[in-house]
Amino acid sequence: MGDYSKALEFYEKSHQIYEKALPSNHPNLASSYNNIGGVYDDMGDYSKALEFYEKAHKINEKALPPNHPELATSYNNIGGVYNNMGDYSKALEFYERSHKIKEKALPPNHPDLAISYNSIGQVYNNMGDYSKALEFYEKDLEITKKALPPNHPDLATSYTSIGLVYNNTGDYSKALEFYEKAHKIYEKALPPNHPHLAISKHDIGLTYENM
């Protein structure tokens, strides 16, 4: 709901109980740190988010085997903060660590692998390396098409990402093609007042303006 101070209040109450009831390296404590870090991340307080994500990661490193999916989540969270902070080389480093674990732990068409490709693509897009971004976004799309039903919102996200790269490279007709594919899915999958529909219409409008 975007009420971050309330969210923080309840996550911290939860965390205090975990601290009293569980050993210091229990995975539930790591999840709790991740929840708190996630709120700070959403609030744009990236140094705080990093602090809590790193606490979670230290516990996960001690408590879990090296290829456990939770460790991948942990690396992914830290990578996301660095991406938001504009430290793209660091973001790439952590996203790639996360991806390596997922490649070992998951089947090749698992949706989490697609999300991972999308995250790496996003960093390359932010860095202005559009050919690399497109390469990873297309890998994401390939898996998403196989793994999810045709009107799943995650498929729309994949189309939007590719549309964005084409928009950034000035190929507006291609951008439009992918933005419209995304929009059709959102229209079927989401309620009529969902914010994603507004963003989708904005992307299409912006492309026409660029043209």
C-alpha positions as CSV (number, residue, x, y, z in Angstrom):
1,M,0.0,0.0,0.0
2,G,3.0,2.3,0.2
3,D,2.7,2.9,3.9
4,Y,6.4,2.3,4.6
5,S,6.6,3.6,8.2
6,K,3.8,1.2,9.2
7,A,5.4,-1.6,7.3
8,L,8.7,-0.9,9.1
9,E,7.0,-0.8,12.5
10,F,5.5,-4.3,12.0
11,Y,8.6,-5.8,10.4
12,E,10.7,-4.5,13.4
13,K,8.2,-6.0,15.9
14,S,8.5,-9.3,14.1
15,H,12.3,-9.0,14.1
16,Q,12.5,-8.4,17.8
17,I,10.6,-11.6,18.5
18,Y,12.9,-13.6,16.1
19,E,16.0,-12.1,17.8
20,K,14.8,-13.4,21.2
21,A,13.4,-16.7,20.1
22,L,16.0,-17.9,17.4
23,P,19.7,-18.6,17.3
24,S,21.7,-15.7,15.7
25,N,22.3,-17.5,12.3
26,H,18.7,-18.8,11.8
27,P,17.5,-18.3,8.2
28,N,14.2,-16.7,9.5
29,L,16.3,-13.8,10.8
30,A,17.8,-13.4,7.4
31,S,14.3,-13.2,5.8
32,S,13.4,-10.6,8.5
33,Y,16.4,-8.5,7.6
34,N,15.5,-8.8,3.9
35,N,12.0,-7.6,4.6
36,I,13.3,-4.5,6.5
37,G,15.8,-3.9,3.7
38,G,13.1,-4.1,1.1
39,V,11.1,-1.3,2.8
40,Y,14.1,1.0,2.9
41,D,14.8,0.1,-0.7
42,D,11.2,1.1,-1.6
43,M,11.6,4.4,0.4
44,G,14.8,5.2,-1.6
45,D,17.0,4.9,1.5
46,Y,19.6,2.8,-0.2
47,S,22.4,2.9,2.4
48,K,19.9,1.6,5.0
49,A,18.6,-1.0,2.5
50,L,22.2,-2.2,1.8
51,E,22.9,-2.4,5.5
52,F,20.0,-4.8,6.1
53,Y,20.4,-6.8,2.9
54,E,24.1,-7.4,3.9
55,K,23.1,-8.5,7.4
56,A,20.7,-11.0,5.7
57,H,23.4,-12.1,3.4
58,K,25.9,-12.8,6.2
59,I,23.4,-15.1,7.9
60,N,22.6,-16.9,4.6
61,E,26.2,-17.5,3.9
62,K,26.7,-19.2,7.2
63,A,23.4,-21.1,7.4
64,L,23.0,-22.3,3.8
65,P,24.9,-24.4,1.2
66,P,26.7,-22.2,-1.4
67,N,24.2,-22.9,-4.2
68,H,21.0,-22.4,-2.2
69,P,18.3,-20.2,-4.0
70,E,18.0,-18.0,-0.9
71,L,21.6,-16.9,-1.4
72,A,20.7,-16.0,-5.0
73,T,17.9,-13.8,-3.7
74,S,20.3,-12.2,-1.3
75,Y,22.8,-11.3,-4.1
76,N,19.9,-10.1,-6.2
77,N,18.7,-7.8,-3.5
78,I,22.1,-6.2,-3.0
79,G,22.5,-5.9,-6.8
80,G,19.2,-4.1,-7.0
81,V,20.3,-1.5,-4.5
82,Y,23.5,-0.8,-6.4
83,N,21.5,-0.5,-9.6
84,N,19.2,2.0,-7.9
85,M,22.2,3.9,-6.7
86,G,23.7,4.0,-10.2
87,D,26.7,1.9,-9.3
88,Y,26.3,-0.4,-12.3
89,S,29.5,-2.4,-12.1
90,K,28.7,-3.4,-8.6
91,A,25.1,-4.2,-9.6
92,L,26.3,-6.4,-12.4
93,E,28.7,-8.2,-10.1
94,F,25.9,-9.2,-7.6
95,Y,23.3,-9.9,-10.3
96,E,25.8,-12.3,-12.0
97,R,26.6,-14.0,-8.7
98,S,22.9,-14.5,-8.2
99,H,22.5,-15.8,-11.7
100,K,25.2,-18.4,-11.4
101,I,23.5,-19.9,-8.4
102,K,20.1,-19.9,-10.2
103,E,21.7,-21.6,-13.2
104,K,22.9,-24.5,-11.0
105,A,19.9,-24.7,-8.8
106,L,17.0,-24.3,-11.2
107,P,15.7,-26.0,-14.4
108,P,16.7,-24.0,-17.6
109,N,13.2,-22.6,-18.2
110,H,12.4,-21.5,-14.7
111,P,10.8,-18.0,-14.4
112,D,13.4,-16.9,-11.8
113,L,16.1,-17.3,-14.4
114,A,14.1,-15.0,-16.7
115,I,13.9,-12.4,-14.0
116,S,17.6,-12.7,-13.5
117,Y,18.3,-12.1,-17.2
118,N,15.9,-9.1,-17.1
119,S,17.8,-7.6,-14.1
120,I,21.2,-7.9,-15.9
121,G,19.6,-6.5,-19.1
122,Q,18.3,-3.5,-17.0
123,V,21.9,-2.7,-15.8
124,Y,23.3,-2.8,-19.3
125,N,20.4,-0.6,-20.5
126,N,21.1,1.9,-17.7
127,M,24.8,1.8,-18.8
128,G,23.8,2.6,-22.3
129,D,25.1,-0.7,-23.7
130,Y,21.9,-1.4,-25.6
131,S,23.1,-4.4,-27.7
132,K,24.0,-6.2,-24.4
133,A,20.7,-5.1,-22.8
134,L,18.8,-6.5,-25.8
135,E,20.7,-9.8,-25.6
136,F,19.7,-10.4,-22.0
137,Y,16.1,-9.1,-22.4
138,E,15.6,-11.6,-25.3
139,K,16.9,-14.4,-23.1
140,D,14.4,-13.3,-20.5
141,L,11.6,-13.3,-23.1
142,E,12.5,-16.7,-24.5
143,I,12.1,-18.3,-21.1
144,T,9.1,-16.3,-20.0
145,K,7.2,-17.3,-23.2
146,K,7.8,-21.0,-22.4
147,A,7.3,-20.9,-18.6
148,L,4.2,-18.6,-18.3
149,P,0.7,-18.4,-19.7
150,P,0.4,-15.9,-22.7
151,N,-1.4,-13.3,-20.7
152,H,0.8,-13.3,-17.6
153,P,1.9,-9.8,-16.5
154,D,5.6,-10.9,-16.4
155,L,5.4,-11.4,-20.1
156,A,4.3,-7.8,-20.5
157,T,7.3,-6.7,-18.4
158,S,9.6,-8.6,-20.8
159,Y,8.0,-7.0,-23.9
160,T,8.2,-3.5,-22.2
161,S,11.9,-4.0,-21.5
162,I,12.7,-4.8,-25.1
163,G,10.5,-1.9,-26.2
164,L,12.5,0.4,-24.0
165,V,15.8,-0.6,-25.6
166,Y,14.4,0.0,-29.1
167,N,13.1,3.4,-27.9
168,N,16.6,4.2,-26.5
169,T,18.2,3.3,-29.8
170,G,15.7,5.4,-31.8
171,D,14.0,2.4,-33.5
172,Y,10.5,3.7,-32.6
173,S,8.4,1.4,-34.8
174,K,10.1,-1.6,-33.1
175,A,9.6,0.0,-29.7
176,L,5.9,0.5,-30.5
177,E,5.5,-3.1,-31.6
178,F,6.7,-4.4,-28.2
179,Y,5.0,-1.7,-26.1
180,E,1.7,-2.6,-27.7
181,K,2.2,-6.3,-27.1
182,A,2.8,-5.5,-23.4
183,H,-0.3,-3.2,-23.3
184,K,-2.6,-5.9,-24.7
185,I,-1.5,-8.3,-22.0
186,Y,-2.0,-5.7,-19.3
187,E,-5.5,-4.9,-20.6
188,K,-6.5,-8.6,-20.2
189,A,-4.6,-9.4,-17.0
190,L,-5.1,-6.3,-14.9
191,P,-8.0,-4.3,-13.5
192,P,-8.8,-1.1,-15.5
193,N,-7.3,1.3,-13.0
194,H,-4.0,-0.5,-12.4
195,P,-1.0,1.8,-12.5
196,H,0.8,-0.5,-14.9
197,L,-1.8,0.4,-17.5
198,A,-1.1,4.1,-17.1
199,I,2.7,3.5,-17.4
200,S,2.1,1.4,-20.5
201,K,-0.1,4.1,-22.2
202,H,2.6,6.6,-21.2
203,D,5.3,4.5,-22.9
204,I,3.3,4.3,-26.1
205,G,2.5,8.0,-26.0
206,L,6.1,8.9,-25.5
207,T,7.2,6.7,-28.5
208,Y,4.7,8.5,-30.8
209,E,6.1,11.8,-29.5
210,N,9.6,10.7,-30.3
211,M,8.4,9.8,-33.8
